[in-house]
Amino acid sequence: QIDSLAVKRRGDVRKAKLYYLRDLSGKAARIKEKLS
């Protein structure tokens, strides 16, 4: 039970990091569009 919980949490963290990075790159692209 504990193991599956740990795996689930690790997956959530990875997902969160993915969304965070995607959001960062999206913001960067938006800023670039404004500058150009």
Biopython code that builds the backbone (N, CA, C, O; Angstrom):
import numpy as np
from Bio.PDB.StructureBuilder import StructureBuilder

atoms = [
    (1, "GLN", "N", (0.830, -1.209, 0.000)),
    (1, "GLN", "CA", (0.000, 0.000, 0.000)),
    (1, "GLN", "C", (0.866, 1.261, 0.000)),
    (1, "GLN", "O", (0.651, 2.185, -0.784)),
    (2, "ILE", "N", (1.848, 1.271, 0.900)),
    (2, "ILE", "CA", (2.720, 2.445, 1.009)),
    (2, "ILE", "C", (3.516, 2.636, -0.287)),
    (2, "ILE", "O", (3.703, 3.760, -0.752)),
    (3, "ASP", "N", (3.980, 1.522, -0.860)),
    (3, "ASP", "CA", (4.773, 1.613, -2.087)),
    (3, "ASP", "C", (3.967, 2.253, -3.217)),
    (3, "ASP", "O", (4.449, 3.149, -3.909)),
    (4, "SER", "N", (2.732, 1.778, -3.392)),
    (4, "SER", "CA", (1.914, 2.317, -4.481)),
    (4, "SER", "C", (1.660, 3.806, -4.261)),
    (4, "SER", "O", (1.600, 4.582, -5.215)),
    (5, "LEU", "N", (1.511, 4.196, -3.004)),
    (5, "LEU", "CA", (1.297, 5.614, -2.691)),
    (5, "LEU", "C", (2.526, 6.424, -3.095)),
    (5, "LEU", "O", (2.410, 7.490, -3.699)),
    (6, "ALA", "N", (3.703, 5.904, -2.754)),
    (6, "ALA", "CA", (4.942, 6.617, -3.064)),
    (6, "ALA", "C", (5.087, 6.754, -4.581)),
    (6, "ALA", "O", (5.449, 7.820, -5.079)),
    (7, "VAL", "N", (4.809, 5.687, -5.303)),
    (7, "VAL", "CA", (4.915, 5.721, -6.766)),
    (7, "VAL", "C", (3.944, 6.747, -7.331)),
    (7, "VAL", "O", (4.285, 7.520, -8.226)),
    (8, "LYS", "N", (2.714, 6.742, -6.788)),
    (8, "LYS", "CA", (1.702, 7.678, -7.264)),
    (8, "LYS", "C", (2.174, 9.108, -7.045)),
    (8, "LYS", "O", (2.050, 9.957, -7.928)),
    (9, "ARG", "N", (2.718, 9.367, -5.859)),
    (9, "ARG", "CA", (3.168, 10.726, -5.544)),
    (9, "ARG", "C", (4.297, 11.117, -6.489)),
    (9, "ARG", "O", (4.342, 12.249, -6.972)),
    (10, "ARG", "N", (5.212, 10.179, -6.754)),
    (10, "ARG", "CA", (6.334, 10.492, -7.637)),
    (10, "ARG", "C", (5.806, 10.842, -9.026)),
    (10, "ARG", "O", (6.305, 11.761, -9.674)),
    (11, "GLY", "N", (4.793, 10.101, -9.476)),
    (11, "GLY", "CA", (4.205, 10.383, -10.784)),
    (11, "GLY", "C", (3.577, 11.768, -10.796)),
    (11, "GLY", "O", (3.689, 12.505, -11.775)),
    (12, "ASP", "N", (2.904, 12.118, -9.679)),
    (12, "ASP", "CA", (2.281, 13.440, -9.596)),
    (12, "ASP", "C", (3.337, 14.529, -9.686)),
    (12, "ASP", "O", (3.140, 15.538, -10.363)),
    (13, "VAL", "N", (4.455, 14.325, -9.004)),
    (13, "VAL", "CA", (5.527, 15.326, -9.019)),
    (13, "VAL", "C", (6.061, 15.490, -10.437)),
    (13, "VAL", "O", (6.302, 16.605, -10.900)),
    (14, "ARG", "N", (6.243, 14.355, -11.121)),
    (14, "ARG", "CA", (6.758, 14.416, -12.492)),
    (14, "ARG", "C", (5.769, 15.168, -13.379)),
    (14, "ARG", "O", (6.159, 15.985, -14.213)),
    (15, "LYS", "N", (4.485, 14.878, -13.184)),
    (15, "LYS", "CA", (3.454, 15.544, -13.979)),
    (15, "LYS", "C", (3.462, 17.037, -13.700)),
    (15, "LYS", "O", (3.369, 17.854, -14.615)),
    (16, "ALA", "N", (3.574, 17.383, -12.416)),
    (16, "ALA", "CA", (3.566, 18.793, -12.027)),
    (16, "ALA", "C", (4.755, 19.506, -12.658)),
    (16, "ALA", "O", (4.635, 20.634, -13.137)),
    (17, "LYS", "N", (5.920, 18.826, -12.653)),
    (17, "LYS", "CA", (7.121, 19.434, -13.230)),
    (17, "LYS", "C", (6.907, 19.660, -14.728)),
    (17, "LYS", "O", (7.303, 20.688, -15.277)),
    (18, "LEU", "N", (6.278, 18.688, -15.372)),
    (18, "LEU", "CA", (6.020, 18.798, -16.807)),
    (18, "LEU", "C", (5.135, 20.002, -17.099)),
    (18, "LEU", "O", (5.434, 20.812, -17.976)),
    (19, "TYR", "N", (4.034, 20.105, -16.345)),
    (19, "TYR", "CA", (3.124, 21.231, -16.558)),
    (19, "TYR", "C", (3.837, 22.546, -16.285)),
    (19, "TYR", "O", (3.655, 23.528, -17.006)),
    (20, "TYR", "N", (4.674, 22.553, -15.207)),
    (20, "TYR", "CA", (5.387, 23.773, -14.834)),
    (20, "TYR", "C", (6.330, 24.198, -15.955)),
    (20, "TYR", "O", (6.380, 25.370, -16.328)),
    (21, "LEU", "N", (7.079, 23.229, -16.489)),
    (21, "LEU", "CA", (8.026, 23.549, -17.559)),
    (21, "LEU", "C", (7.283, 24.022, -18.809)),
    (21, "LEU", "O", (7.715, 24.956, -19.485)),
    (22, "ARG", "N", (6.147, 23.356, -19.109)),
    (22, "ARG", "CA", (5.378, 23.739, -20.291)),
    (22, "ARG", "C", (4.851, 25.163, -20.130)),
    (22, "ARG", "O", (4.847, 25.952, -21.075)),
    (23, "ASP", "N", (4.405, 25.474, -18.903)),
    (23, "ASP", "CA", (3.895, 26.815, -18.636)),
    (23, "ASP", "C", (5.021, 27.836, -18.790)),
    (23, "ASP", "O", (4.818, 28.916, -19.345)),
    (24, "LEU", "N", (6.205, 27.487, -18.296)),
    (24, "LEU", "CA", (7.351, 28.393, -18.389)),
    (24, "LEU", "C", (7.683, 28.665, -19.854)),
    (24, "LEU", "O", (7.838, 29.818, -20.256)),
    (25, "SER", "N", (7.792, 27.603, -20.649)),
    (25, "SER", "CA", (8.151, 27.782, -22.054)),
    (25, "SER", "C", (7.055, 28.555, -22.781)),
    (25, "SER", "O", (7.342, 29.349, -23.677)),
    (26, "GLY", "N", (5.798, 28.324, -22.396)),
    (26, "GLY", "CA", (4.689, 29.046, -23.018)),
    (26, "GLY", "C", (4.783, 30.526, -22.724)),
    (26, "GLY", "O", (4.570, 31.359, -23.606)),
    (27, "LYS", "N", (5.106, 30.857, -21.468)),
    (27, "LYS", "CA", (5.249, 32.265, -21.088)),
    (27, "LYS", "C", (6.408, 32.894, -21.844)),
    (27, "LYS", "O", (6.305, 34.026, -22.318)),
    (28, "ALA", "N", (7.510, 32.161, -21.956)),
    (28, "ALA", "CA", (8.681, 32.681, -22.651)),
    (28, "ALA", "C", (8.324, 32.967, -24.109)),
    (28, "ALA", "O", (8.719, 33.995, -24.659)),
    (29, "ALA", "N", (7.578, 32.057, -24.732)),
    (29, "ALA", "CA", (7.191, 32.241, -26.130)),
    (29, "ALA", "C", (6.307, 33.476, -26.261)),
    (29, "ALA", "O", (6.445, 34.254, -27.206)),
    (30, "ARG", "N", (5.394, 33.649, -25.296)),
    (30, "ARG", "CA", (4.489, 34.797, -25.340)),
    (30, "ARG", "C", (5.280, 36.098, -25.229)),
    (30, "ARG", "O", (5.005, 37.069, -25.935)),
    (31, "ILE", "N", (6.266, 36.101, -24.332)),
    (31, "ILE", "CA", (7.079, 37.308, -24.137)),
    (31, "ILE", "C", (7.857, 37.606, -25.415)),
    (31, "ILE", "O", (7.979, 38.763, -25.820)),
    (32, "LYS", "N", (8.385, 36.554, -26.050)),
    (32, "LYS", "CA", (9.138, 36.737, -27.290)),
    (32, "LYS", "C", (8.241, 37.360, -28.355)),
    (32, "LYS", "O", (8.667, 38.249, -29.093)),
    (33, "GLU", "N", (6.998, 36.888, -28.431)),
    (33, "GLU", "CA", (6.070, 37.436, -29.425)),
    (33, "GLU", "C", (5.845, 38.921, -29.188)),
    (33, "GLU", "O", (5.787, 39.709, -30.132)),
    (34, "LYS", "N", (5.718, 39.295, -27.919)),
    (34, "LYS", "CA", (5.489, 40.704, -27.593)),
    (34, "LYS", "C", (6.696, 41.546, -28.000)),
    (34, "LYS", "O", (6.542, 42.658, -28.505)),
    (35, "LEU", "N", (7.903, 41.007, -27.777)),
    (35, "LEU", "CA", (9.120, 41.760, -28.059)),
    (35, "LEU", "C", (9.296, 41.956, -29.563)),
    (35, "LEU", "O", (9.677, 43.037, -30.012)),
    (36, "SER", "N", (9.017, 40.903, -30.341)),
    (36, "SER", "CA", (9.277, 41.004, -31.776)),
    (36, "SER", "C", (8.219, 41.803, -32.513)),
    (36, "SER", "O", (8.307, 41.972, -33.729)),
]
sb = StructureBuilder()
sb.init_structure("model")
sb.init_model(0)
sb.init_chain("A")
sb.init_seg("    ")
for serial, (resi, resn, name, xyz) in enumerate(atoms, 1):
    if name == "N":
        sb.init_residue(resn, " ", resi, " ")
    sb.init_atom(name, np.array(xyz, "f"), 0.0, 1.0, " ", f" {name:<3s}", serial, name[0])
structure = sb.get_structure()
